[in-house]
């Protein structure tokens, strides 16, 4: 998102845009983006300073960290703020700044519900649907020989 300083009237201006997520070059490591980036801000130019305040939102999709079900949820940043020097005739590019806010707001671990039981680590059955018959005590076969040791 670029702001031309000369277009900002006295008292500032409201800006509301939807921009393609591709413009922000965010690699979808933990989330996939399913909507454009929605930006709603108020920009003001006062005494050589550009002040931009508002909100950013984007709809994301990700897999639950426990059961791998797809989850769709919005990421909303209500406290977006940019404050930096600017001069008349200049165009300020906020793309990098907005990108950082989005990356910081993305959760690293997603859960479909806080009570999600996940998948059985042995058979892979979804424990939210039904329990499995696997033993709850699992011994790593690499350490099985340690069970034969007798300590006195």
BAFI-772207 format. One record per residue (C-alpha): residue number from 1; x, y, z. Coordinates in pm, 1 decimal, padded with zeros to 6 digits, always signed. Layout:
N
{r NUM,{X,Y,Z}}
...
This chain:
152
{r 1,{+00000.0,+00000.0,+00000.0}}
{r 2,{+00140.8,+00332.8,-00103.4}}
{r 3,{+00035.5,+00673.5,+00024.5}}
{r 4,{+00104.7,+00993.2,-00167.3}}
{r 5,{+00164.4,+01270.0,+00085.1}}
{r 6,{+00026.0,+01541.0,-00146.6}}
{r 7,{-00313.6,+01366.0,-00158.5}}
{r 8,{-00366.9,+01386.0,+00217.1}}
{r 9,{-00593.2,+01684.8,+00296.9}}
{r 10,{-00583.5,+01886.1,+00618.9}}
{r 11,{-00745.9,+01673.6,+00885.9}}
{r 12,{-00628.3,+01352.3,+00720.9}}
{r 13,{-00814.7,+01098.6,+00513.5}}
{r 14,{-00967.3,+00755.9,+00553.8}}
{r 15,{-00840.8,+00478.2,+00328.3}}
{r 16,{-01013.5,+00144.2,+00282.3}}
{r 17,{-00870.6,-00103.5,+00030.2}}
{r 18,{-00849.4,-00474.0,-00045.8}}
{r 19,{-00510.3,-00575.3,-00181.9}}
{r 20,{-00394.1,-00914.1,-00313.4}}
{r 21,{-00187.0,-01103.4,-00056.4}}
{r 22,{+00073.1,-01168.3,-00328.3}}
{r 23,{+00178.0,-00802.3,-00304.1}}
{r 24,{+00298.8,-00867.4,+00050.4}}
{r 25,{+00521.4,-01164.2,-00037.3}}
{r 26,{+00422.6,-01366.8,+00270.0}}
{r 27,{+00525.4,-01730.3,+00248.7}}
{r 28,{+00238.4,-01946.3,+00377.8}}
{r 29,{+00431.6,-02155.2,+00631.7}}
{r 30,{+00164.1,-02200.0,+00898.9}}
{r 31,{-00136.0,-02055.5,+00715.7}}
{r 32,{-00284.3,-02029.6,+00369.6}}
{r 33,{-00447.7,-01702.4,+00273.0}}
{r 34,{-00799.0,-01728.5,+00131.5}}
{r 35,{-00889.5,-01361.2,+00100.3}}
{r 36,{-00723.7,-01035.4,+00004.6}}
{r 37,{-00566.5,-00816.7,+00271.7}}
{r 38,{-00833.2,-00572.0,+00391.6}}
{r 39,{-00686.9,-00243.0,+00511.7}}
{r 40,{-00892.4,+00027.1,+00682.6}}
{r 41,{-00680.1,+00318.2,+00807.7}}
{r 42,{-00677.3,+00690.2,+00872.6}}
{r 43,{-00372.1,+00874.0,+00733.4}}
{r 44,{-00259.0,+01214.4,+00852.9}}
{r 45,{+00039.6,+01431.1,+00756.8}}
{r 46,{+00142.1,+01664.6,+01039.0}}
{r 47,{+00466.9,+01862.2,+01066.3}}
{r 48,{+00671.7,+01635.2,+00843.3}}
{r 49,{+00537.0,+01314.1,+00997.7}}
{r 50,{+00306.7,+01059.2,+00837.1}}
{r 51,{+00074.9,+00899.2,+01091.3}}
{r 52,{-00132.6,+00602.3,+00977.1}}
{r 53,{-00366.3,+00422.3,+01221.8}}
{r 54,{-00629.0,+00157.8,+01169.2}}
{r 55,{-00691.3,-00210.4,+01117.1}}
{r 56,{-00584.1,-00492.7,+00888.5}}
{r 57,{-00761.7,-00822.8,+00838.0}}
{r 58,{-00717.2,-01133.7,+00625.9}}
{r 59,{-00898.5,-01468.5,+00613.6}}
{r 60,{-00669.2,-01767.2,+00663.1}}
{r 61,{-00691.7,-02144.5,+00640.7}}
{r 62,{-00466.7,-02384.1,+00829.5}}
{r 63,{-00458.7,-02740.2,+00956.4}}
{r 64,{-00530.8,-02811.7,+01321.8}}
{r 65,{-00199.2,-02888.2,+01491.5}}
{r 66,{-00349.3,-03194.2,+01663.3}}
{r 67,{-00605.3,-03355.7,+01428.8}}
{r 68,{-00514.5,-03198.0,+01091.6}}
{r 69,{-00871.2,-03074.7,+01020.1}}
{r 70,{-00883.5,-02758.8,+00812.4}}
{r 71,{-00962.4,-02445.1,+01010.8}}
{r 72,{-01067.2,-02114.9,+00854.0}}
{r 73,{-01042.6,-01804.0,+01065.7}}
{r 74,{-00969.6,-01435.6,+01026.4}}
{r 75,{-00651.0,-01273.0,+01146.0}}
{r 76,{-00743.7,-00924.1,+01263.6}}
{r 77,{-00497.8,-00652.1,+01359.6}}
{r 78,{-00693.2,-00373.3,+01529.6}}
{r 79,{-00394.1,-00166.3,+01637.2}}
{r 80,{-00202.2,-00102.4,+01315.0}}
{r 81,{+00023.2,+00202.1,+01346.6}}
{r 82,{+00281.9,+00364.3,+01121.6}}
{r 83,{+00455.3,+00683.4,+01229.1}}
{r 84,{+00747.7,+00808.0,+01023.5}}
{r 85,{+00907.5,+01109.1,+00863.1}}
{r 86,{+00778.2,+01221.2,+00525.0}}
{r 87,{+00792.9,+01524.9,+00303.5}}
{r 88,{+00559.9,+01684.9,+00051.8}}
{r 89,{+00573.5,+01525.7,-00292.3}}
{r 90,{+00686.9,+01193.3,-00145.9}}
{r 91,{+00512.3,+00856.0,-00179.1}}
{r 92,{+00546.8,+00630.8,+00125.7}}
{r 93,{+00532.1,+00253.9,+00069.2}}
{r 94,{+00376.8,+00079.2,+00372.1}}
{r 95,{+00390.5,-00269.6,+00216.6}}
{r 96,{+00687.6,-00391.8,+00424.7}}
{r 97,{+00544.7,-00249.9,+00745.3}}
{r 98,{+00202.9,-00409.4,+00687.3}}
{r 99,{+00373.4,-00739.4,+00596.4}}
{r 100,{+00551.6,-00743.5,+00934.5}}
{r 101,{+00225.9,-00680.4,+01122.1}}
{r 102,{+00056.8,-00970.6,+00939.6}}
{r 103,{+00343.8,-01213.3,+01002.6}}
{r 104,{+00356.5,-01127.8,+01372.9}}
{r 105,{-00022.0,-01171.7,+01404.7}}
{r 106,{-00026.6,-01521.3,+01250.2}}
{r 107,{-00057.9,-01790.2,+01518.6}}
{r 108,{+00216.4,-02053.5,+01515.3}}
{r 109,{-00010.5,-02328.9,+01644.5}}
{r 110,{-00373.1,-02363.3,+01542.4}}
{r 111,{-00635.4,-02578.7,+01713.4}}
{r 112,{-00985.0,-02655.7,+01585.7}}
{r 113,{-01104.4,-02647.7,+01948.5}}
{r 114,{-00922.1,-02616.4,+02278.9}}
{r 115,{-01049.6,-02965.8,+02366.6}}
{r 116,{-00911.0,-03128.9,+02048.4}}
{r 117,{-00774.0,-03475.2,+02133.5}}
{r 118,{-00574.5,-03507.1,+01813.4}}
{r 119,{-00466.9,-03825.8,+01638.3}}
{r 120,{-00346.0,-04148.0,+01799.5}}
{r 121,{+00033.6,-04148.7,+01763.5}}
{r 122,{+00029.0,-04523.2,+01688.4}}
{r 123,{-00262.2,-04593.9,+01453.7}}
{r 124,{-00350.1,-04238.9,+01339.6}}
{r 125,{-00719.4,-04259.7,+01437.1}}
{r 126,{-00894.1,-03929.1,+01506.3}}
{r 127,{-00952.1,-03939.5,+01883.6}}
{r 128,{-01221.6,-03670.2,+01856.3}}
{r 129,{-01440.6,-03917.1,+01666.3}}
{r 130,{-01376.7,-04231.8,+01873.3}}
{r 131,{-01117.6,-04392.2,+02097.1}}
{r 132,{-00873.4,-04648.0,+01958.1}}
{r 133,{-00756.5,-04982.9,+02094.1}}
{r 134,{-00387.8,-04892.4,+02110.8}}
{r 135,{-00205.5,-04936.6,+02439.3}}
{r 136,{-00156.8,-04610.2,+02620.9}}
{r 137,{+00185.8,-04731.4,+02734.1}}
{r 138,{+00420.7,-04729.7,+02441.3}}
{r 139,{+00786.4,-04821.1,+02467.4}}
{r 140,{+01031.0,-04711.6,+02203.9}}
{r 141,{+01173.8,-05037.9,+02063.6}}
{r 142,{+01520.6,-04885.0,+02064.5}}
{r 143,{+01508.1,-04876.8,+02445.1}}
{r 144,{+01327.7,-05212.3,+02494.6}}
{r 145,{+01649.4,-05381.7,+02608.4}}
{r 146,{+01663.1,-05153.0,+02912.2}}
{r 147,{+01357.1,-05330.9,+03057.9}}
{r 148,{+01567.7,-05647.9,+03101.3}}
{r 149,{+01820.6,-05475.9,+03327.5}}
{r 150,{+01794.9,-05554.5,+03699.8}}
{r 151,{+01906.8,-05292.7,+03948.1}}
{r 152,{+01979.7,-05382.7,+04308.4}}
